[in-house]
Amino acid sequence: MKDVWFDGRFINPTRPDGITSFSLGLVGELSRLMPVTVLIHLEAQRGLMPENVSVVKVNDPISLRELTLARKLNQTSIGVLISPMQTTSSLGRNFKLVLTLHDLIYYRHRTPPRAFSAPVRLGWLVFHLSYFPQRFLLDRADLVLTVSETSKQQILEARLTKRPLEVVHNASELEISKPIKPRHDSKYLIYMGSYNRYKNVEFLIKSMALLPEKTLVLLSRLSDKKRRKLTKLANSVGATVQFENGVTDAEYLVWLGKAFGLVSASKDEGFGIPLVEAMSQGLPVIVSEIPIFQEVAGNAGVFFDNSKPEEFVAGVIKLSEEKTWSSYSKKALQQSAKFSWKHSTQELLASLREIA
């Protein structure tokens, strides 16, 4: 397929997120198969691109100049523009446009990301007060993507678009590990993720009081205020909690290689990339029984009701036998193999052929 462009302006060079991973994963694989041109608005984004990718610097996606971007792109050789978001300009375009809606989590949890400026946070909040703005944007595309079958079903139930809707799965950048040495006797349960209310990290800390021989290691960066609050909770219930306050990729791999399991008691998720990352290293995942986790972890997951600490504890104890731990480790490796950027790129190309 010729003249494929990708909107890379949503890549965060300093604090990589799910959209950053989605973008870089697809761009990297696409560039191995065909010429790709990527839109950027920050010089730091240029440095993250593969060497064989063409780069075009344009406006910030939240600038008013976004309203004229499509018309400017009409003057290039662009054939199709793939965006990892749904807000890329579509006014006056004469090329194919693919937009992405990762999930509907912000309709259920309407707290704007703190990284946004006050005006953007206000606009973000207004945007998510109803489905109308979303429908308006998505219906201006030729194709809409989402990252899981769970999200696809939710989008269909909400009738968010009349356009073709296809799944291009999220994936992990970590290579699948070699055979794993059993770690059923490790004391470390690790958590990777944010600390939003729906992440339910407090549940994990309270439950750890019932597992005095285990240590909950919180890998993600957190504010001093949040750390003080969680430390106070851990002390009050007698749980052992270790704060790493952010880890490098190398440190993350070390933790994945020495932990007993990755845990999450989340009440809601858009996907669950940490699950794929953990499973790719043969690490069992002990997670809440929400639909998206059941899709991502499959039969490799040990599931629990995220309102019942006793079920969480039972899941941990279940894996304490070497034979059981090793069995779930093997299942984890098999399940993680279903999620790769190579496979996701093939899903994307199959979808593009439908609108070509």
C-alpha positions in Angstrom: 0.0 0.0 0.0 1.5 3.4 -1.1 1.6 6.8 0.6 0.9 5.6 4.2 1.2 8.4 6.7 1.0 8.2 10.5 0.1 10.9 13.0 2.9 10.7 15.5 2.1 14.0 17.3 0.6 12.2 20.2 3.8 10.4 21.1 5.1 11.5 24.5 8.9 11.6 24.4 9.3 12.3 28.2 6.5 10.2 29.8 5.6 7.4 27.4 2.0 6.1 27.7 -0.2 3.6 26.0 -0.7 5.8 22.9 3.0 6.3 22.6 3.6 2.6 22.7 0.8 2.0 20.2 2.2 4.6 17.8 5.9 3.5 18.0 5.0 -0.1 17.8 2.9 0.3 14.6 5.3 2.8 13.0 8.3 0.5 13.6 6.6 -2.5 12.0 5.0 -0.6 9.1 8.4 0.9 8.2 9.8 -2.5 7.7 7.2 -3.3 5.1 6.7 0.0 3.2 7.6 3.7 3.0 6.0 5.6 5.9 5.7 9.3 6.6 5.1 10.4 10.2 3.7 13.8 11.3 5.4 15.3 14.4 5.2 18.6 16.2 8.1 18.2 18.6 11.8 17.7 17.6 12.1 15.1 20.4 9.5 13.0 18.5 11.8 13.0 15.4 14.5 11.2 17.4 12.2 8.3 18.2 11.5 7.4 14.6 13.2 4.6 12.7 15.9 5.8 10.3 14.0 4.9 7.2 10.9 6.9 8.2 10.2 10.3 6.6 9.2 13.0 9.0 7.0 16.1 8.4 6.8 18.7 11.1 3.4 20.4 11.4 1.3 22.1 14.1 0.5 21.0 17.6 -2.6 18.8 17.5 -4.3 21.0 20.1 -3.6 24.2 18.1 -6.3 26.1 16.2 -4.1 25.4 13.1 -5.4 21.9 13.3 -8.5 23.1 11.6 -6.5 23.7 8.4 -4.1 20.7 8.6 -6.1 18.4 6.3 -6.2 20.9 3.5 -2.4 21.4 3.8 -1.9 17.6 3.6 -4.0 17.5 0.5 -1.1 19.2 -1.3 1.2 16.2 -0.5 1.3 12.6 -1.8 -0.7 11.3 1.2 -3.0 8.4 0.5 -4.1 7.4 4.0 -3.4 9.0 7.4 -3.5 6.7 10.4 -4.1 8.4 13.7 -3.7 6.8 17.2 -6.3 9.3 18.4 -9.7 10.5 17.2 -9.0 14.3 17.1 -6.8 14.5 14.0 -8.0 17.0 11.5 -10.5 15.8 8.9 -11.9 19.1 7.5 -11.6 19.4 3.7 -9.4 16.3 3.3 -9.2 14.3 0.0 -7.3 11.3 1.5 -8.3 8.3 3.5 -8.4 8.8 7.3 -8.2 6.2 10.0 -9.0 7.2 13.6 -8.5 5.3 16.8 -10.6 5.2 19.9 -8.7 3.0 22.4 -11.4 2.6 25.0 -14.4 4.3 26.7 -12.8 4.5 30.1 -12.9 8.3 30.3 -16.7 8.3 30.0 -16.8 6.2 33.1 -14.1 8.1 35.0 -14.3 11.8 33.9 -11.2 13.1 35.6 -8.9 14.9 33.0 -5.3 13.9 33.0 -3.2 16.2 35.2 -0.6 16.7 32.5 -3.0 18.8 30.4 -3.2 22.5 30.8 -6.3 24.1 32.4 -8.0 25.0 29.1 -7.3 21.6 27.6 -8.6 19.9 30.8 -11.8 21.9 30.5 -12.2 21.0 26.9 -11.5 17.4 27.6 -14.1 17.3 30.3 -16.8 18.9 28.1 -15.9 16.5 25.3 -16.7 13.5 27.5 -19.9 14.8 29.0 -21.8 13.1 26.1 -21.2 10.8 23.2 -22.2 13.4 20.6 -18.7 15.0 20.1 -17.2 11.5 19.8 -19.8 10.4 17.2 -19.2 13.6 15.2 -15.4 12.9 15.0 -15.5 9.2 14.4 -18.1 9.5 11.6 -15.7 11.7 9.7 -13.2 8.9 9.3 -13.2 6.1 6.7 -12.2 3.5 9.3 -12.2 3.4 13.1 -9.8 1.3 15.1 -9.8 0.1 18.7 -7.4 -2.0 20.7 -9.5 -4.9 22.0 -12.6 -6.9 21.4 -13.9 -5.7 24.7 -13.6 -2.0 23.6 -15.1 -2.9 20.2 -18.2 -4.3 21.9 -18.6 -1.3 24.1 -18.2 1.1 21.1 -20.9 -0.9 19.2 -23.2 -0.9 22.2 -22.8 2.9 22.5 -23.4 3.3 18.8 -20.4 5.7 18.6 -19.8 5.3 14.8 -21.4 4.2 11.6 -18.0 3.6 10.0 -16.2 0.2 9.8 -14.8 -0.7 13.2 -11.8 -3.0 13.5 -9.5 -4.2 16.2 -5.7 -3.6 16.2 -4.5 -5.0 19.5 -2.1 -3.3 21.8 1.1 -5.2 22.4 4.3 -5.3 24.4 7.7 -4.1 23.2 9.4 -6.8 25.3 10.7 -9.9 23.6 9.3 -13.2 24.9 11.7 -14.6 27.5 13.5 -17.9 27.4 12.3 -20.8 29.6 11.6 -19.5 33.1 13.1 -20.7 36.4 10.2 -21.3 38.9 9.8 -18.4 41.4 7.0 -19.8 43.5 8.9 -18.9 46.6 9.6 -15.3 45.7 8.3 -12.8 48.1 7.6 -10.0 45.6 4.3 -9.1 44.1 4.7 -6.3 41.7 2.3 -3.6 40.5 2.8 -1.4 37.4 0.3 1.3 36.6 -1.1 4.6 37.7 -2.8 5.4 41.0 -6.1 6.7 39.9 -9.0 5.8 42.1 -10.4 3.1 39.8 -6.9 1.4 39.8 -7.9 0.2 43.3 -4.3 0.1 44.6 -5.6 0.6 48.2 -7.3 -2.8 47.9 -4.0 -4.4 47.1 -2.4 -2.8 50.1 -5.2 -3.8 52.5 -5.1 -7.4 51.1 -1.3 -7.6 51.7 -2.0 -7.5 55.4 -3.2 -11.1 55.0 0.0 -12.1 53.3 2.7 -11.1 55.9 5.4 -13.2 54.0 4.9 -11.2 50.8 6.0 -7.7 49.8 4.0 -5.5 47.4 6.3 -3.6 45.2 4.8 -0.5 43.5 7.0 0.2 40.5 5.3 3.2 39.1 6.2 6.8 39.7 3.9 8.6 42.2 3.6 12.0 43.9 5.0 12.6 47.4 1.4 13.2 48.6 0.2 9.9 47.2 3.2 8.0 48.7 2.5 9.4 52.2 -1.1 8.4 51.9 -0.3 4.8 50.8 2.4 4.5 53.4 0.0 5.5 56.1 -2.5 2.9 54.9 0.1 0.2 54.8 1.3 1.0 58.3 -2.2 1.0 59.6 -3.0 -2.5 58.3 0.4 -4.0 58.8 1.2 -4.6 55.1 4.7 -4.6 53.6 4.9 -2.2 50.7 8.0 -1.1 48.8 8.0 2.0 46.7 10.3 2.1 43.6 8.9 5.4 42.3 9.5 4.6 38.7 11.9 2.2 37.1 14.0 2.1 33.9 13.3 -0.5 31.2 16.2 -2.5 32.4 15.1 -2.3 36.1 11.6 -3.3 35.0 12.9 -6.4 33.3 14.8 -7.4 36.4 11.6 -7.1 38.5 9.7 -9.2 36.0 12.4 -11.8 36.3 12.4 -12.1 40.0 8.8 -11.5 41.1 6.3 -14.1 42.2 3.5 -12.4 40.1 2.1 -9.2 38.7 -1.0 -8.0 40.4 -3.8 -5.6 39.7 -7.1 -5.0 41.4 -8.3 -2.5 38.9 -12.0 -1.8 38.6 -11.7 -0.6 35.0 -9.1 -0.6 32.3 -8.6 0.3 28.7 -6.4 -2.6 27.9 -3.7 -3.8 30.3 -0.3 -3.6 28.7 1.5 -4.5 32.0 -0.2 -7.9 31.8 1.2 -8.6 28.4 4.6 -7.4 29.5 4.6 -9.7 32.5 3.3 -12.7 30.6 6.0 -12.2 28.0 8.5 -12.9 30.7 6.6 -16.0 32.0 5.3 -14.2 35.0 1.9 -15.2 36.2 -0.7 -12.4 36.6 -3.1 -12.2 39.5 -5.8 -9.7 38.4 -9.3 -8.6 38.9 -12.0 -10.4 36.9 -13.0 -7.5 34.7 -13.8 -8.2 31.0 -10.7 -6.6 29.5 -8.3 -8.5 31.8 -10.1 -11.8 31.0 -9.6 -11.0 27.3 -5.9 -10.1 27.6 -4.9 -12.8 30.2 -7.1 -15.6 29.0 -6.5 -18.9 30.7 -3.1 -17.6 31.9 -4.8 -15.3 34.4 -5.6 -16.0 38.1 -8.7 -13.9 38.7 -10.4 -12.6 41.8 -13.3 -10.4 42.8 -11.7 -7.0 43.4 -13.9 -6.4 46.4 -12.9 -9.6 48.2 -9.4 -9.7 49.7 -9.8 -13.4 50.6 -10.1 -14.2 46.8 -6.9 -12.3 46.1 -5.1 -14.1 48.9 -6.4 -17.4 47.6 -5.0 -16.6 44.1 -1.6 -16.0 45.6 -1.6 -19.1 47.7 -2.7 -21.1 44.6 0.5 -20.2 42.9 2.7 -21.0 45.8 3.1 -24.6 44.7 6.0 -25.0 42.2 4.0 -27.1 39.8 1.1 -24.7 39.7 3.3 -21.7 39.3 5.2 -23.3 36.5 2.0 -24.2 34.7 0.7 -20.7 34.8 4.1 -19.4 33.7 4.0 -21.6 30.6 0.4 -20.4 29.9 1.5 -16.8 30.3 4.2 -17.2 27.6 1.7 -18.8 25.3 -0.9 -16.1 25.8 1.6 -13.2 25.4 2.6 -14.6 22.0 -0.9 -13.5 20.8 0.1 -9.9 21.3 2.9 -8.6 19.1 3.4 -5.4 17.0 4.0 -7.6 14.0 0.7 -9.3 14.4 -1.1 -6.0 15.2 0.4 -4.4 12.0 -1.0 -7.3 10.0 -4.4 -6.6 11.5 -4.0 -2.9 10.5 -3.0 -3.7 7.0 -5.9 -6.1 6.5 -8.2 -3.3 7.7 -6.6 -0.7 5.4 -7.2 -3.0 2.4 -10.9 -2.9 3.1 -11.0 0.8 2.6 -8.4 1.2 -0.1 
